[in-house]
Structure formats: structure tokens, C-alpha cells
Amino acid sequence: MADTSPAASLTTNRSTLPTTTTFTDYISSKWADVDELLPAPREQSVWAAERRARISALSEGERLVIPAGDLATRSNDTEYPYRAHSAFAYLTGWGGDTVPGSVLVLEPVDSGHRATLYFRETARRGTSEFYADPAIGEFWQGPRPSLIHVAADLALATASLADLPGALESGSAPTRHLDDDNGELARDLSELRLIKDGFEIAQLREAVAATMSGFDDVIADLPNIIAHSRGERIVEGTFNRRARADGNTVGYDTIAASGAHACILHWTRNDGAVTPGELILIDAGVELDSYYTADITRTLPVSGTFTPLQREIYEAVREAADAAFTIVKPGITFRDVHTEAMKVIAAKTAEWGLLPVCAAESLADGQYHRRYMVHGTSHHLGLDVHDCAQARREFYHDGIVREGMIFTIEPGLYFQADDLTVPAEFRGIGVRIEDDILVTASGAENLSIGIPRTADDVEAWLRGRA
């Protein structure tokens, strides 16, 4: 039986797959029966059910359709590593083991909504898909779980993906689709995700711990990093190895920015040398199998010791981060965190004679100090590195900080190599310190406080683990 799948059409000219009836009969026979042991529900299944109940309460009488998403083509017949949509993971508890193409449907009923997870279940040994389809065939991609296995694993009703069209055609309830309802469903889910539940907080703690191990690995590998002409790539590879070993992958492309590259905020080319005497800014985070990711930045002196000017700039950034952290508690406005950090950035750049006005004037009007830090100080963190991005401004930037929120604090100072407003000795120095912050009932906890962050502690870290 010939394979007519879209993936197969890309490889027809090099396919050698047997198509005879004899082969089809032979490959379909003599497979051992598999006794399927059903798992107990995974820990996050209870939390996912509570999340579904919350979105159900906001969507009375409406059918909700939340797709996991399909594989994305990287080039010709190769795909990017698969990652399900964060909203889907949030509502199902499925993460790195999600079957591509799955869809969660919340069907309205008298008592709220009935949840059903539709996915392409395991292929029977008598089907050509089993061996002939390189996109989804189990000979090529590995086995998929059965409907009853996933139902037990996620404590969620399941059905074949083949049944989805009929299910969506039945009934008369208005449908809200994650991808086509003017963003309202994505917005509502983003706003629900602003407050982390107990499972999410525990996962983010674990992601931070794995990320600290990744930074330790990089420091231990510094001799190899310095020796290579593209040492930034070695930093990236060393950290990514830890992310794959202790989690699903990295939560975002690692930034390994040495020297003047540290002044490029999203430097991910990572093709430069790592040179003693310079600083290297490393912005990296491990994403767990559940998809929850850390987001940490540390700026390290490659030689192990800050120069006096590097130390002064570094400690100014740390002072800004500490000032922002000090005010975090329930009841403040989220934007106040940024405002507090900017007070220090303005004061320091004015003190160094870099501004044409005093700090107070810069803060009030000209924002001259923002030349050296154009980005914001904080963003929410969770399933996405920039979590809850579809939330409305009144819930995010202008929103009230509440217990259970987790966000970054990440001020920086960046003096571009060609910036004539600063003395020559400042040019090419970039520093950022980023931590992950949990809002508690009475204040805040720095989840990443265990990763050295003062200048003295960073130097001791380098001495002790290199």
C-alpha cells in the first residue's frame, strides 16, 4: 500500500519502502500482545481540572476549543522540535509528552463544561500508518499512547482525533477557538495564568534549581570556553546539555554575550570569543518537561575578578535590582517595580556625569537614563518565558500585584561600543542581573537568590568552581 501522506510526498524520489501485499501482510503479523498497565493520574491533573473549572466559569454556554498545535516545518521534510501550545498544557497537564495535533474541547453542559481530549491514538499493527508514514508512523516517531492510558494519566476523558470533526459539527453552542476568537480566549487564559497555583510554584522552583546547575556547568567549563574561538557557542552548548539532561530543553534561546555583545539585548548568535578581562552576560533558563521555565541572567568577569569600573557598574545594577525587590508585595502596581529600578539607574548615570540633566529631571521628563537601559525591568514568568502576554494592560503592566504572581526583576546597564555620550572606558560594557521573584502574602521571595549575585559572591563562585 503506497504512502500518500504529505510528508511522504517530500521524499518520494528517494523512498525505498516496500509496497507489495506480501510485505504488508508480513509486517502486520507476529507482534506480541502488550499488557497495558494504566498509570495513576499525574500530579498536575488535579491542578489542570481546577484551571478548566475557572475558564469554564468565564465561558458559560460556550464551546471552547484549545489545540495543542501541529509540528512546524524547519526545512523540507524536517521539523522543529515539538512544543505544545502553553494554554493547552495549562488546561490538560500534558507537557513534553503531548501528542502533536491534539485538541482539548470544553463542551457546555448544565453544570459547566465537559472536557474531552482528542488525539491521534496509537496505531494498530495492521495499519500502513504504523510503518509507512514518516510523519506519524510509530516505526519512525515511536509509539503514541492509547486513549485509555491518557485518560488515566490526565484524569480526563479522551477520544480519537478522527471523531473531532463530528463533535464540532454537533450542537448549537457558540464556539470560542484559541486561534480565531479575536484573542478573547487567549486573553482570558493569560489573565488566569497571572496567579500561579501550588504546582506551578513548585515547578518554577525546580526549574531555577536546574538553571543554577547549568550556570555551574558553564563556570566549570570556562577553560574550554576561553580556548575556543567561538567560546560563546561553548557556553550555549554547555548550558543546553544541562537543560536536556534535567528538563525538556531551554526555555528560550540562550544568550551568551561576551564583551560588547552584552550590549545587544537579545544576542543569540553566540559566535564570539570569550576573552579574559571582559565580562560575559549569560541569560538562560531550563524548561522542565512540564514546560515551566526559569529565566536567569548573571554577568561574570571572565578572568574571575571584576576591574574597578566593571565592579562599579555591576554593583549599580545590583542596587537597582535590590531596590525594585524591596517594594514587591501584594497591593502595589506592577509598573512600580520598574519605576523603582529606574530611580537607581537615573541616579547612577547622573552621578557618573553621563546625563545632560540631573537624575530628577531625567526621571520626570527626558528619560535620558533610558539610553543605557531601554528595556523594562520585569515580565511575568511561567509556562512561557514572557508569560501571560495576551493579558490586558490593566491586568498586566497597570495591574495590581497579587500573592502567587511570579515575575522577573532584571535591570541592566549597556554602554554601546560606539556611544559617544560615555567615556571610552565605559564603552562595550554591558551588565544585567535577573532573578525570578515569587510574591508572597506579605512580601516577596527571590527564587534564584541561591545563584551568586553580589560582585564579591560572583568572584568567589568563579574561584570555587572553575
N, C-alpha and C positions, 0 to 999 in steps of 0.2 A: 504494500500500500504506500503510495507516494506521499511524502510530507508536503503539504501545501500551506504551511504556516508562513506569516510574514517574515519571521526570522530565517526560515529555510530558503525563501526566495533570494536572500542576500548571499547564499552560499551554494546555489545550485551548480555553478560551474566547477566547484571543487568537491561536491558531495560524492561519497562512495558508499552510501548507505544501501544495504541490500533491500530489494523491494519484492522479492519473489514470495509467493504464497507459502512455499516450503519454509523459508526463513521466518516469515511472520508467525507461522504455526509453532515453529521450534522455539523462538524467543519468548513466546507467550506461555510456554508449558514448563512444568517441573520446577516450580518455585515453592519454597517451603511456606507453610502457613505461619503467620506471625500472630502470637498471642499478645494482644494489645492491653497493657496494664494502664488503666486510666489514672492520671495524676490527681492529687488533691488540688483544690484551687490555689493558684499562686497568691502571694501576699497582697499584691496590688488589686486583686479582683474586687475586694470589698470596697476599697477606695474608689475604684472606677465606677462601681454601682452608685455610690453616693454622688459622684460627679454627674452621672447620667440623670439622677434624680433632680439635680439643681438646674441643668439645662432643660429638662422636661418641664419644670415649674415655670420657666420663662417662655415656653412654646406650646401652650395649651391648644389642643386641636390641630396641631400642625405636624406633618410628617417631616422628620429630619433625616437627611442623607449625608453621611460623612465618609468619603472614600479615603482609603489608605494611600492611593496613588499607584501608578504603574512604574515599571522600570523606565529609565530615561537613557536614550542612546548617547553614548560618548563618541563613537566613531564607527560607521558602517554597521557591523553586527556585534559590536562590543558595547556593554552598558556601564554606566556609573554604578558604584556600589549602592545597593538599595537602602533607602531610608523611608519609612512610612511617614505620612503627614503627622505632625505633632498633635493636632486636635484629635486625630484618630487614636493615637497612642494614649492620649489623656483619658479618653472615654472607654477604651477597651482594656487597658493594661498590657496590650501587646507592644513590644518594642522591637529589638533587633531580630526576633524570630518571626516577625509578621510575614505572612504570605502576600507577595505583591498582588495588587489588583483587588484586595479585599475591600468590602464596603460594609459599614455599620448603618443600619436603618432603625430609627426610632419611630414606631408606628403609633399614632394616637389611639388610646383606648379610654374607657370611662375613668380609670384610676390613674391616668397619666400617659405613659408610653410603654409599649412592648418593644424591647430591644432584640434585634436579630443580627448576627454577624454572618455575612455572606462571603464565602471564599472558595477558591478552586481547591477541592479536597484531593487527597492522594489518588494517583492514577492507578487503575486496576491493571494487572499484568497482561490482560487480554487486549488492551488498547494500544494503538500505534503511538499515542502520545507518550507512553511510558518510555519508549526508546528512540522515537523518531523526531521529536520536537526539541531542538537545542535550546529554545527559549524557556520551556517549562517542563520538559521531559525529565523524569527522575534519574535516568542514566546520566544526564548532563548536569542537572542542578541539585540532585539529591532529593530525598523523599519529602513530600509535604504531609502534614498531619491529617488525621481523619476528622470528620465532623464531630464524632463523639469525644475524641481526645481534646479538641479545642473547647468544646462545650464544658468539659470537666475542668480543664486548665483555667479558663477565664470565668467560669460560673456564668455563662452567657449562652443563650440559645443560638444555634448555628444552622446554616442551610447552604446548599450548593449555590455557587455563583450563577449557575445556569438558571436558577429559579428567580434571580433578582428582577429581570425584566417584567415577568408576570406579577411579582409583588408590587412593583412600582406602578403598574397599569391598573391595579385593583384599587377600589375605594375612591373616595372623592375629596379626601383631606388635602388642603393646600400644602405644597411641598417647599421646604427650605433646604436648599442644597449648599454645601460648604463653598462650592465654587461659583454659584451663579445667582445668589440672592442679594446682590448689591453689597455683599460683605457683611450683612447683618448677623448671620450665624457665626462667622469667623470673629466678628466683633464681640458677640455675646460670650463666646468661649474664651477669647482673650481676656475679657474682664473677669470671668470666673477664675482664670488661672493666676490672677494677680495675688491671690492669697493661697499660700502653699499649705497642703494638708500634711499630716504626720509622716506619711510615706514619702512624699516629695522632699521634705526637710531631711529625712534620713538618707535619701539617695544623694542629695546635694552634699551632705557631709562626706559621704563615701567618695563622691567624685572629686572633692577637694583633696582628700587624703591620697587618692591615686595621682592627682596632679602634683602634689608635693613629691611623691616618689619619682615622677617624671623629671622634675627640676633637679632632684638629687642625682639622677642618672646623667643629666647634662653636665653637671659640675664634675662628676667623676670622669666624664669623657673629655674634659677640656683639653688635655694634651693632644688627643687626636683631632679635636675641633680646630685648635690653633694650627696644627701642622698641615691641614688640608687647605688648598687654595679656595675652596668654596665651603669654608667651615660652617657658614650659616645652614647649609644643607645638612651637615652632620648633626647640628643641633636639632633641626627639624626631624631627621630620621631617628635620632636617639629618643626624643620625646615621643614620637609616634609609635615606636616599638612598645613603650610602656602603655600607651593608650590602647593598643591592640591586645596587649597581654592582660591588662587589668580592667578593660572595658570593651566597648563596642568599637570605638575609633576616637579620633579627636573631635571635639565639639565644633570646631571651625578650623580653617587653615592656620597653622602655627605661624606666628610672626617671630622670626629670628633676625633681629635688626641690629647689626653691629656698626659702630661708628656713626657716620652721618645718616645711614639708613634708618636709624632710630627716629629721625625727624620726619619720616614718611609714615603716616599713621597706620596705614594698612599695608605695610611692606610684607608681602608673602612670596616674592620671587626667591628670596633667600639664597642668593647666588654669590654673596660676597665673602671675603675673608674675615676672620675673627682675629683681631690684632691686639697683642698686649699693649697696654697704655690707653686703649679705648674702652668705652662701655658697650655692652650688648644688652639690648632690650628684648626680653622674651615674653611674649603674650601667648599663653597656651592653656588648654583645658582638656581634660579627659571626659569623654562622653561614655556613660555606662550603657550596659545592654538595655536598660530601661529608657534610654535617650536623655536622661538628665545630665547636664554638663556643668562643669566648673568653668571659670573664666578668671585667670590669674595673670598678673604681669609683675615681673621683677626685673630690675635693671642692675646688672652685675659689672663690676670692674674686671676686665679680662685678666689683668695681671694679678688680681687678688686684693688690690688696695686702690682706693679712690685717690685721685690727686686732690689737692685742697679745693680747687674750683669745682671739680666733679662732685665732691662731697657737699659743698655748699649748695649746689643746685639740687642734688639728690635730697638733702635734708629739708630744703624748701618745699619740695613736692610732698615729702612725708608730712610736713607740718600742715599742708593744705588738706591731705587725706585725713589726718587726725582731727583737724578742726571740723571737717564735714561729719566724721563719725560721731563726734561728741554730741551733736544735736539730734541724732537719729532716735526717735521714739514715736510711739503712736500719737497721732494728732497733728504732727507737723505737715506741711505741704511738701510733696516730693521735690519740687523745684528748689526748695530751701536748701537741700543738700548741696546742689551746685552753687548756689549763691554763697554759702559759707566757704566753700573751697576757693571761690574766686576772690574773696576778700584777701586771702593769703597770697594768691598768685599776683594780685594787683600790688599788694604791699611790697612783696619781694622784688618784683620787676621795677617798681618805682625806687626802692632803696638802692638798687644797682644802677640807677640812672638811665634806665632803658626807655622810660616813658616821657613824652613831651609835657605831661601834666602830672599832678600828684595822684596818689592812689585813689583818693576820694573822688576826684573829678573823673578819673578813668572809669570807675565803677558807676558813677552817676550818668555819664553821657557817652564819652568817646569810645569806651571799651578797648582802649589801646592795648591793654594787657592781654586781650584775647588773641592778638597776633601770635603769641607764643603758646597758646592753648586754645585752638579753635573748636575742639570737640566738647561734648557735655561730660559731666562728671559721673553720671550714674545711668544705668539701664537695668530693667528687671531681668531676672535670670531664672532658668528652669529647664523645660524641655527644649527650648531654643536658647541660644546664647544671647540673643536680643529678644527676650521672651515677651509675650503679650503685645506684640507690635500692632495688632489691629484694634487695641483698646482706644476708646475715645480720649481726647486730650484731657477732658475734665476728670477722667478716671486715672490717667497716667501722669503726664507732666504736671498738671494742675490738681492732681488727686491728693487725697488725704492719706498719709502713711498709716498702715494698719498692721497689727500684730500678724505675723505669718508671712509677710512680704519678704522676698529675698532679692536684693539688687546689688550691683557693684558700686564701689567708690573708687574712681580711677583718675585722679588729676595727673597732669603732666606739664612739663616744660620742654619746648622744642625750639632750638635755635638753628635755623637752616644754615647750611654751609655758605650761602651767598647773601645772608641777611646783613645789610649794612647798618641796621639800627642797633646792632650789638657789637661789642668789642670783638676783635678777631679771636681771642681765646675762648669765647663762648660758642663760636660758630661750629656746627657739626656735632653739638652735644644734644642728645635727646634723652629724657628721663620720664618714665611713667611707673607708678606703683598702683596696683589694682588688687582689691580684696573683695570677697563675697560676704555680704552682710545680711544677717537674719534679724528682722525686727521682732523683739520680744515684748512681753506685756508691759514692761517698764522702761525699756531702752532698746539696746541692740547688742548683738553678738557678732564679732568678726570670725566667720567660719574658717578663714585662712590665716589666722593670727599665728599659727604654728610654722608658717613658712617665713623665714627671717626677712625683716623689712627695715629695721634701722640700719644706718650705714655701718655701725660697729658690728651688728649681728650678721650682716651680709659678709663682711670681711672675715669674721670668724667661721662662717658657713663655708666659705671658699677654702680657708686654711684647713678646716677639719675634714672635708670630704673630697677634696681634689686629689 
